[in-house]
Amino acid sequence: MMDNKILENTPDFLNVLGLDEEPMGLFFTDEKPEGCLSPKPNDLPTKAKEEKNEIDWPGVFGKFSCVIGHIWRARKKKIPACFSAQEFGCPGASFWVGFNKPQTETIIGYVSEGIPNFTEGEHYCKTHDDLRRVFTEIDPVPAPKPYCVVKPLSLFKESEEPEFVLFFTRPESLAGLHQMAFFVTNDPEVAASPWSAACGSIAAWPMKYKARGEAKAVVGGWDPSARKFFKTDELSFTVPYSMYVQMIEQYQESFLTTKTWSTVQKKIGRSKKAWSE
């Protein structure tokens, strides 16, 4: 259940970090929330359907919409974004959010060296074979419930609890989050930044680490295709909810109260001024 004390102490924590936007919480649920932003319904392009030549790829790509784009709009409107096996937006995201695996050969070709007479390709990986191996190794944890919901923490009901907390931040505030992750875990490898689509950094990788029993923060937003849905110089920082609770409970004992951090806060102020925020 969502702890009201955590919500009450969040604004001061964000203020110390120089963050004006509250974080988002990600969780899985059996029911689709009312008033949420979702991609248009589409036919899930599974590997089994692909092998039977049953996928209308032009139709799938014709309804393409980016998961991070929906979250971007949800951030602006302060409402939930919601995804499912029918409302996945991007065929690649259906894999990264846990609704579809193994990855199809068409998407493997699209993300790597392209497919003759179909797509030029994104060239994020040298060859089909290399990317096929990478996707097999990543092997996302299946979505545990029908809907993946991302919404501002303040919208969580007492009966709900996020699995992960998502920050969208520029480097100066990110420095504070990164150091806080270490402060509450004493793990020098607490923050990871593995390759994936931007949605994989907020879903697949955090879920994979959690399934391993590892408390990891994930830095993401490197995906060039999704950069248009981030502010300039902005990245994502995703932590397990349990780590976020520790941050809220312990930040007043940390470096965030020191003169060193006050120097960083001045740089945060200059950054906001530069971006007219």
HUFEN-V297419 format. One record per pair of residues at least 6 apart in sequence whose ideal C-beta (glycine too) atoms are under 6 Angstrom apart, sorted by the first residue. I is the first residue (numbers start at 0). GAP is how many residues later the second one is. D is the distance in Angstrom with one decimal. If there is no record, write none. Layout:
i = (I & I)
gap = (GAP & GAP)
d = (D & D)
//
This chain:
i = (0 & 0 & 1 & 1 & 1 & 1 & 5 & 5 & 8 & 12 & 12 & 15 & 16 & 16 & 17 & 17 & 17 & 18 & 21 & 21 & 22 & 22 & 22 & 22 & 23 & 23 & 23 & 24 & 24 & 24 & 24 & 25 & 25 & 25 & 25 & 26 & 26 & 26 & 27 & 27 & 27 & 27 & 28 & 28 & 28 & 29 & 31 & 31 & 32 & 32 & 35 & 35 & 36 & 36 & 36 & 36 & 37 & 37 & 38 & 38 & 38 & 39 & 40 & 40 & 41 & 43 & 43 & 44 & 44 & 44 & 44 & 45 & 46 & 46 & 48 & 49 & 56 & 59 & 63 & 64 & 65 & 66 & 66 & 66 & 67 & 67 & 67 & 67 & 68 & 69 & 70 & 70 & 71 & 73 & 77 & 79 & 79 & 80 & 81 & 81 & 82 & 82 & 83 & 83 & 84 & 87 & 87 & 90 & 91 & 91 & 92 & 93 & 94 & 94 & 95 & 95 & 95 & 95 & 95 & 96 & 96 & 97 & 97 & 97 & 97 & 98 & 102 & 107 & 107 & 107 & 108 & 108 & 109 & 109 & 110 & 110 & 110 & 111 & 111 & 111 & 111 & 112 & 112 & 113 & 113 & 124 & 139 & 140 & 140 & 140 & 161 & 163 & 163 & 163 & 164 & 164 & 164 & 165 & 165 & 166 & 166 & 167 & 167 & 169 & 169 & 169 & 171 & 171 & 171 & 171 & 173 & 176 & 177 & 179 & 180 & 180 & 180 & 181 & 182 & 183 & 183 & 183 & 184 & 189 & 190 & 190 & 191 & 191 & 192 & 193 & 196 & 197 & 197 & 197 & 197 & 200 & 200 & 200 & 201 & 201 & 204 & 205 & 205 & 208 & 209 & 214 & 214 & 216 & 217 & 218 & 219 & 220 & 220 & 220 & 254)
gap = (157 & 160 & 154 & 156 & 158 & 159 & 239 & 242 & 239 & 235 & 238 & 240 & 156 & 159 & 155 & 247 & 250 & 154 & 130 & 131 & 130 & 142 & 143 & 144 & 126 & 128 & 142 & 128 & 131 & 137 & 140 & 124 & 136 & 137 & 138 & 122 & 135 & 136 & 115 & 116 & 117 & 120 & 116 & 118 & 120 & 115 & 50 & 115 & 47 & 116 & 44 & 46 & 33 & 36 & 37 & 44 & 44 & 49 & 26 & 48 & 50 & 23 & 45 & 46 & 21 & 41 & 56 & 10 & 15 & 46 & 59 & 54 & 55 & 57 & 6 & 54 & 49 & 31 & 26 & 24 & 24 & 22 & 26 & 132 & 130 & 131 & 158 & 161 & 160 & 11 & 10 & 79 & 157 & 7 & 74 & 69 & 71 & 69 & 65 & 67 & 14 & 65 & 62 & 63 & 14 & 6 & 11 & 16 & 15 & 105 & 106 & 6 & 6 & 8 & 101 & 103 & 104 & 107 & 108 & 51 & 106 & 42 & 43 & 44 & 45 & 44 & 32 & 20 & 23 & 24 & 6 & 19 & 9 & 11 & 11 & 13 & 20 & 9 & 13 & 16 & 19 & 8 & 14 & 6 & 7 & 6 & 64 & 66 & 67 & 70 & 79 & 42 & 74 & 76 & 74 & 76 & 79 & 36 & 72 & 10 & 70 & 66 & 68 & 63 & 64 & 101 & 92 & 95 & 96 & 99 & 63 & 60 & 13 & 67 & 9 & 10 & 36 & 8 & 71 & 62 & 63 & 66 & 30 & 27 & 26 & 28 & 24 & 26 & 26 & 11 & 26 & 22 & 23 & 25 & 28 & 17 & 19 & 35 & 34 & 36 & 13 & 12 & 32 & 7 & 30 & 25 & 28 & 22 & 20 & 18 & 16 & 9 & 14 & 15 & 6)
d = (5.8 & 5.7 & 4.5 & 5.8 & 5.7 & 5.3 & 5.8 & 5.3 & 5.0 & 5.6 & 5.6 & 5.1 & 4.8 & 4.7 & 4.9 & 5.9 & 3.5 & 5.3 & 5.3 & 5.7 & 5.7 & 4.9 & 5.8 & 4.9 & 5.1 & 5.8 & 4.4 & 5.1 & 5.8 & 2.9 & 5.7 & 4.9 & 6.0 & 5.9 & 4.6 & 5.9 & 5.0 & 4.9 & 5.8 & 5.1 & 4.0 & 5.6 & 5.5 & 5.1 & 5.8 & 5.3 & 5.6 & 5.2 & 4.9 & 5.9 & 3.9 & 4.0 & 5.0 & 5.7 & 5.2 & 4.7 & 4.8 & 4.5 & 4.7 & 4.8 & 3.3 & 4.9 & 4.9 & 5.7 & 4.8 & 5.2 & 5.7 & 4.7 & 5.3 & 5.0 & 5.8 & 6.0 & 5.1 & 5.3 & 5.0 & 4.7 & 6.0 & 5.6 & 5.9 & 4.2 & 5.8 & 5.3 & 4.4 & 4.2 & 4.7 & 5.8 & 4.4 & 4.5 & 4.8 & 4.4 & 5.0 & 5.4 & 4.0 & 3.9 & 5.4 & 5.4 & 3.6 & 4.8 & 5.6 & 5.1 & 5.6 & 4.6 & 5.6 & 5.1 & 4.3 & 3.9 & 5.8 & 5.5 & 5.4 & 5.7 & 4.9 & 3.9 & 5.7 & 5.1 & 5.3 & 4.7 & 3.9 & 5.8 & 4.7 & 5.3 & 4.8 & 5.2 & 5.9 & 5.2 & 3.6 & 5.3 & 4.3 & 5.4 & 5.1 & 5.4 & 4.1 & 5.8 & 5.2 & 6.0 & 5.2 & 5.3 & 6.0 & 6.0 & 4.4 & 5.5 & 4.5 & 5.2 & 5.9 & 4.9 & 2.7 & 4.0 & 4.2 & 4.3 & 5.8 & 5.0 & 4.9 & 4.9 & 5.3 & 5.9 & 5.4 & 5.8 & 4.2 & 5.3 & 5.1 & 6.0 & 4.3 & 5.7 & 5.7 & 4.9 & 5.6 & 6.0 & 5.7 & 5.1 & 4.7 & 5.9 & 5.9 & 5.0 & 5.4 & 4.9 & 4.7 & 5.6 & 4.3 & 5.4 & 4.9 & 3.9 & 5.8 & 5.6 & 5.7 & 5.7 & 4.5 & 5.9 & 5.2 & 5.7 & 4.2 & 5.5 & 5.0 & 5.8 & 5.5 & 4.0 & 3.6 & 5.3 & 2.2 & 5.7 & 5.8 & 4.9 & 4.9 & 5.2 & 5.0 & 3.9 & 5.9 & 5.8 & 5.6 & 4.7 & 4.6 & 5.8 & 4.4 & 5.4 & 4.1 & 4.4 & 5.6)
//
